[in-house]
Every structure is written in structure tokens, then in C-alpha cells.
């Protein structure tokens, strides 16, 4: 149904009091321009009162333009790094607008400081809110087009049908394209409230549409930061100390400056020591050597000719502004070894820990239990290894700066840059480029500041490029974690106590209110982080990416001890959490959690698999979505090989089906690769791997024969998909490897075949 | 600095560069052909793959002085309008996520199909295992190669 009245359900407001989320105007050349607030539209009548909307005027930071030619432009304010929002976001607009998909073009917006501050007020709700604001904008434009047609044709609006960018009044034989009606629509009053479609009547959302950027990608167009060009631009590279815990003392800069094509070489600081750090300013090497030249190869050769002197840093404590809260961060001195870390973690877990949650009494339960099992799981550091190395362009313009390149968290780096250059925030212009991978690494965009400081020093536009070695050895790595879990079964093989202790360098990975919290009477979650000078940070599904491994491998072992099928074992616990939950602060929905397990059981044919199949299962909840994986393995040439993977996801409504499947397939392959091979180690502070010759990345010959992706069908507003499928891949693989090898997997990467600890 | 005359995408270009300058940086810095990507600099990731006389070559480790009379083709010269069967198959299967590695993947795949019109899985694995995709689009790469082989 596509009429103005047919099958329409919930209404959405376009303003709250004097604050408008949407404004319509005439576009140049007779089109309709809808400016709207991306990510801050009210999700319903009650939300504003709940304090979710900041008490200030909104920036109308996104737009939808319907030109008189019928061409529709949708501006996408978020940077793209492969999640395909340049396609899925316009799909949401087009759905509510009933637009011809062929006429829609997505356009990447640049960074708008004021607009983005608003956007971050949404926090983890940003996806849902983008969903609502896009629907609001599309529905409003459609409403105004219909109103204009009704006035022009002198017919009731309710009799006009809007479909495929065409307005039709059948009775009077009237028809108009959106483009032809756009100018008239721009003169209509902006609606205070519009009706959104009933989700069951979606015609575009849930279908598959090709990547809007596909043609540019396959023809090698300059989309990425590293492709950036500007008049008079120089190339810059940096050299950082080889070991974490060191800094730059001096270098043979005079010699370097005399090399062919070299413009300048100097030592600089990307963050001055007295400057307050922001949350994403994690950086082990604020003091660096810069080499600037005309051509990349000349700069690379000069970099090789460097003879720097390094010195070891003492221990230091700094304050950091963590989302408005001042926190103290201690960076120990010394050159660290991965081999020592294990001992430190064990000592920490044996000592006093921070209690995060306690239900019942685990100690008494362990004392009276029939069976007690305790296991320790360990993870290595991981490098993100985005295929496009870190890079950024910078140009100083008078009292302002223009920067362009790949980054994930612009709002924080803007403060750091303003403070470092001593310029006003509004004088910073950030241009987004498509990112050649992110995985969390580009949330820490110190390289943007480095580029700007270098550009200022050499008084020329500069493109800073990291070598692969710089990128890999100057990482903000996935932390190294240790998780110890102890559980008790009673004489009926029922789980009666569960204790999880999490440690990590430099953060732990315990989410105390997640499953199996709520499903066990006696539950204790404790944690402790250890300081380290090796920088760590967000990596695809932070913390979840290892806790899933520990917890879901452990549950598999418990199920075996209980003599119960591993899916049945989990379902029984989820049943308990649903019907008779322990505590009232469990942050998952047991029914949706069980839903993905049931779906993966059905689609994989779990129960009918022959006994000779080596299979493993795992499920996890993070980023508001539920994921379950079944993996089968077989013996390959020398190494075990993943045979088949079955994925079941509940991320609410799927916007672009094939793109979502692609995302899940990618997460599965990334998960298998990191589970089997991913590892960074350190010797006397020096990263032991510097490039892809030693850092093993999964390749085409190592992927499963088949990845079968399924989504739970429901009408829940969409939630995350880039991260949730990733964590359960690791334990599903570990559990399958146990079936094949007869050994439980306690240490990642699994291909190393560590002995159990 | 020595001067070289090289044939790139069917055009003769005069290049002034040090003899050891990798073809990658000649393409990117001198000719603004930036579709060929920098990934590792040691021929381990395949992002810089181009064709030299029709064979897939890692341009990051191929010095300008070694080109001689050879003909170089980059992603920009693979077809007139992106209509090479491999490019078309890439679009049909919506292979790309971030897209950074895909020019190199396409060049490796096109070289494979030029030499083996109907590659089996083993041949595909063999030809493509030098190309890393961090987003994990390998399954679609395989499917796209098989589609391109049919056309």
C-alpha cells in the first residue's frame, strides 16, 4: 500500500517546542530541500521528556534534496569504512519517500563541529536515532509533495498515491513526477508531525541494493585519504622509537636534510607534555622525527638513512578527559616483555580484585558442589592492520587548518588539534575520506594532529603516510586479556555457581551484567586491569571479542561435564534467565538470545549432523544485537581447516540484506583469521612483528567452503551488525577444534597449538 | 636523475626517477594513477598489483629501471569504462566492503583469467593468495571470478 492513508502507523514529530528537527525550503533551480537533524530526531512522543534531547537549537546537519529534474541527493553525515551506509542510509530515506531508487545518489558530508557534538549526545543510541531521523525526513518530503499535488489538482490528499517518485490521482487522471512537483512542495508548510509507514509495508528496506560506490571502487577512483592530492603538497613520514617505553633524543637530521628531494627533517611533539589529553589521545609516541620531501620514495629512502638516538622514559601519570570526567592514567617506565605479562596477570588474579557483581554466595556453593571446574583463557595483543595505513592530509590556512583523511571519532581529535595548534575549534575543517578499513584503530587519530603540526612547521600542505612497519609497530592494540572462570555443578549436573575473574593489559574484558549473569543463583564477577606502556584500545567489538571466547568455550566444557548437548545446555540457562531471573540488572533479552541459538540449530542441521562431523557452537550478545555461530572443522594439510560456518543474527530490521550478509561473512572470516593466527608479542618493548611477512593474516585459501547467514525476522528497530557476529566466531571455532583434536583451546591464537594451562 | 620512457595503459610516458624507485610510487606520485594502492611495501599484501606484459606484478617491489620495453596496465587502464568482465562480476557480487584492496584483487583476477579461462578452486587459491582482504570478502572474490570466467 502506498497511498497517503493506507497502512500507515506511528506518527513522528518534527519539532519539540521551538526546536525543529526539520526545515523545508526551495532549492536553487526549483527543487525541494529538506534539512534535518541527523541522529537527534525524537524517537517518540515520550523521549523529549526523558531528557534525551539537548536543550539547545539543533543543527540541521543532514539534507535530502529533490531537484526539479527528479534527481534525489541524500547526504550521509557519517564516514564510510565498508559498513556500506552510503547505500543503506539512502535506502531508509527512499523507503519513506517512496522514491525511485535509481534516482537517488548518496553524498558523503564533511565534518561539522557543531552538528557532530549533537550527534554524540545519542551515544549508543545513534543508529536507532539515525533510523528515525531518516524516516522522518523521507516521510516529510513525501507528505509535502502530496500536499502540493492536492492543492494543485484540487483533490483530497488522501486520494493521492505516491510511488516510485510519481504522484497519481487515478480518479481525475492526474499524474506528476516528484521533480515536477518539488518546487510547489517547497512552498507547503513543514508538517509538525508525519506518519511513518507500518514496517510490514516496507518495500525497499529488507531487500538488497548494490553498493552505490561500487563503480568507483572497481575502477580505482581516488576515494581514500592516501589518494589525496593538493597543489604544492609535500609527502611526510615519521620515525618513532623502536620500543614502547622509549622516546626520541636526537638524530642525524642535518645529513637527512641534504638528501635528494628532502625539504625538512625535524623532531616534533604531536601532543605537548602540558596539554590535557582527551579520551582517544592514547599515544605511546607523542615525540617523533618528521621527514618531509617531494616524493614518497625519496622520503622512504631518507627514513632508512636515519640514525636516531633513543632514550628510555620514566614512569609517569597524566590526567585525561574521559567524556568530561577527569581520570588519572599511569604509564609505567621500562621495556616490557609479553612473557612477563603472563606472570603479572596471574599475580593480579590471585590478589585482590574489584567486585563488579555478586549474586548469592559462590564460595559456599563451591564448597558443597558435586563438580567444580576452573579454567584460564588467555589472549594475545592484536594489531588492527587496516590495509590502508594510517595517513592524513593537512594544510594551514591563515588562522585555520584544513585536514582530510580517514578517521572514526572526529569529535575528540578536534579538541586535541585546537589545543595543540592554539587555534579556535571553529577554524578546523575536517574532510572525510572513505576509510580503507577501521576496526577501531582510526578512533585514535593522533596521525591527524601529527600531519597538522608537520604542515605548520614546513609551511606547506602535507600528506603524512605511515609505512606498514610504522602502522604495525605503533599500534593501539587489542589488549592482552586473561580470564579465569570457575563453576560448580550440583549432583543433578545443574550449574549452581559461576565466578569470572578478568584481567587485562591495560583493561579487563568483564561485562558483569551479561549472560550467564541472571541465569545462575550464585554468581561473582571480578576484575583488575594492569598498567602497561604498550598502548591498547578499541578493536572490533571491544572486550566482547575475547570474553566471548572465554565464556563460550567454558560453557562448552560445562555442558560436556553435565552430559548435555551444548545448545540445550545454553537454552536451559536462558530459560532460567527468562522465567526466573537472578537479579534485575541483566542487560540482555534471554528470548532473543535463545532465538539465535534455535535458528542456528535449525539452519545448520545441528541435531542431524553425523557423529563424525567436528562441530562447535557459540552465541554472544553485544552492541544491542545477538549472534550465534556453528562451525565445522576438518583436518587440512598440516593445520585444521574450517569447513562450514552457519551464522544466525538478530539485529532487528535488516536494511540492505545482501550488504548485511557480506558484513557477516567478513566478520566470520576476520574472526577465524584472528582466532587461528592473530598475535602481536613484544620483546624488550619492541613489537616482534613488523609487516605481513610475519604477521599472519587469513588468506583466500584458508576460508571456509561455505558461510550460511540467516537473520531472525522481526520488526525491532535496527541495531549493530559490524561487530556482533565477530566475537562468537572464536569460541565456536575453539569448540569445533576440541572435537577434532581432543584438546580444549585455552590460548589464542589456536593455530599455535599451545598446551593447556 | 635518470629518465625512463615507459608504456603505461597504452600511453608512452617519460619519467624522471631514481633507478630504484618502485613502479608503485611512479604511478602514484608521478602519474597520479592512485588506483594502485600501497599496503605493505614488501610484496606481501597484493594491494599494489598491476599487469606487466599481462602478468600480475607487485608494483611496490618492481623498480622503474626493470620495466624496459614491458607494457604496464593499471586498474585505470584495465577497461575503458569499468566494463572488463572481472570489474562487472565484482559489481554483480557486490564484493567490496572498504574497497581498499579491490583494485589489486581485480588485477590479480584479470591476470589469472587471461591465462586460465576456467580456473578451479585450487587455481583461484593459487593466483589469489597473495592478495590480502582485511574485510574478509574472499568468498565473494571467488564467486566473482567464477562469474567472470563464464562471460
Boltz contact constraints between the chains, C-beta under 6 A:
constraints:
  - contact:
      token1: [A, 81]
      token2: [B, 98]
      max_distance: 6.0
  - contact:
      token1: [A, 82]
      token2: [B, 97]
      max_distance: 6.0
  - contact:
      token1: [A, 82]
      token2: [B, 98]
      max_distance: 6.0
  - contact:
      token1: [A, 82]
      token2: [B, 135]
      max_distance: 6.0
  - contact:
      token1: [A, 210]
      token2: [B, 94]
      max_distance: 6.0
  - contact:
      token1: [A, 211]
      token2: [B, 94]
      max_distance: 6.0
  - contact:
      token1: [A, 214]
      token2: [B, 91]
      max_distance: 6.0
  - contact:
      token1: [A, 215]
      token2: [B, 82]
      max_distance: 6.0
  - contact:
      token1: [A, 217]
      token2: [B, 96]
      max_distance: 6.0
  - contact:
      token1: [A, 217]
      token2: [B, 99]
      max_distance: 6.0
  - contact:
      token1: [A, 217]
      token2: [B, 102]
      max_distance: 6.0
  - contact:
      token1: [A, 218]
      token2: [B, 82]
      max_distance: 6.0
  - contact:
      token1: [A, 218]
      token2: [B, 87]
      max_distance: 6.0
  - contact:
      token1: [A, 218]
      token2: [B, 90]
      max_distance: 6.0
  - contact:
      token1: [A, 219]
      token2: [B, 82]
      max_distance: 6.0
  - contact:
      token1: [A, 220]
      token2: [B, 35]
      max_distance: 6.0
  - contact:
      token1: [A, 220]
      token2: [B, 75]
      max_distance: 6.0
  - contact:
      token1: [A, 220]
      token2: [B, 76]
      max_distance: 6.0
  - contact:
      token1: [A, 220]
      token2: [B, 103]
      max_distance: 6.0
  - contact:
      token1: [A, 222]
      token2: [B, 34]
      max_distance: 6.0
  - contact:
      token1: [A, 227]
      token2: [B, 34]
      max_distance: 6.0
  - contact:
      token1: [A, 295]
      token2: [B, 29]
      max_distance: 6.0
  - contact:
      token1: [A, 296]
      token2: [B, 25]
      max_distance: 6.0
  - contact:
      token1: [A, 296]
      token2: [B, 29]
      max_distance: 6.0
  - contact:
      token1: [A, 297]
      token2: [B, 21]
      max_distance: 6.0
  - contact:
      token1: [A, 297]
      token2: [B, 25]
      max_distance: 6.0
  - contact:
      token1: [A, 387]
      token2: [B, 39]
      max_distance: 6.0
  - contact:
      token1: [A, 387]
      token2: [B, 47]
      max_distance: 6.0
  - contact:
      token1: [A, 387]
      token2: [B, 100]
      max_distance: 6.0
  - contact:
      token1: [A, 387]
      token2: [B, 101]
      max_distance: 6.0
  - contact:
      token1: [A, 387]
      token2: [B, 134]
      max_distance: 6.0
  - contact:
      token1: [A, 388]
      token2: [B, 100]
      max_distance: 6.0
  - contact:
      token1: [A, 436]
      token2: [B, 98]
      max_distance: 6.0
  - contact:
      token1: [A, 436]
      token2: [B, 100]
      max_distance: 6.0
  - contact:
      token1: [A, 437]
      token2: [B, 98]
      max_distance: 6.0
  - contact:
      token1: [A, 437]
      token2: [B, 134]
      max_distance: 6.0
  - contact:
      token1: [A, 468]
      token2: [B, 40]
      max_distance: 6.0
  - contact:
      token1: [A, 468]
      token2: [B, 41]
      max_distance: 6.0
  - contact:
      token1: [A, 658]
      token2: [B, 94]
      max_distance: 6.0
  - contact:
      token1: [A, 665]
      token2: [B, 139]
      max_distance: 6.0
  - contact:
      token1: [A, 666]
      token2: [B, 97]
      max_distance: 6.0
  - contact:
      token1: [A, 666]
      token2: [B, 135]
      max_distance: 6.0
  - contact:
      token1: [A, 666]
      token2: [B, 136]
      max_distance: 6.0
  - contact:
      token1: [A, 669]
      token2: [B, 136]
      max_distance: 6.0
  - contact:
      token1: [A, 670]
      token2: [B, 136]
      max_distance: 6.0
  - contact:
      token1: [A, 691]
      token2: [B, 40]
      max_distance: 6.0
  - contact:
      token1: [A, 691]
      token2: [B, 42]
      max_distance: 6.0
  - contact:
      token1: [A, 692]
      token2: [B, 40]
      max_distance: 6.0
  - contact:
      token1: [A, 692]
      token2: [B, 44]
      max_distance: 6.0
  - contact:
      token1: [A, 692]
      token2: [B, 45]
      max_distance: 6.0
  - contact:
      token1: [A, 693]
      token2: [B, 44]
      max_distance: 6.0
  - contact:
      token1: [A, 697]
      token2: [B, 132]
      max_distance: 6.0
  - contact:
      token1: [A, 699]
      token2: [B, 129]
      max_distance: 6.0
  - contact:
      token1: [A, 700]
      token2: [B, 125]
      max_distance: 6.0
  - contact:
      token1: [A, 700]
      token2: [B, 128]
      max_distance: 6.0
  - contact:
      token1: [A, 700]
      token2: [B, 129]
      max_distance: 6.0
  - contact:
      token1: [A, 700]
      token2: [B, 138]
      max_distance: 6.0
  - contact:
      token1: [A, 701]
      token2: [B, 125]
      max_distance: 6.0
  - contact:
      token1: [A, 701]
      token2: [B, 129]
      max_distance: 6.0
  - contact:
      token1: [A, 703]
      token2: [B, 138]
      max_distance: 6.0
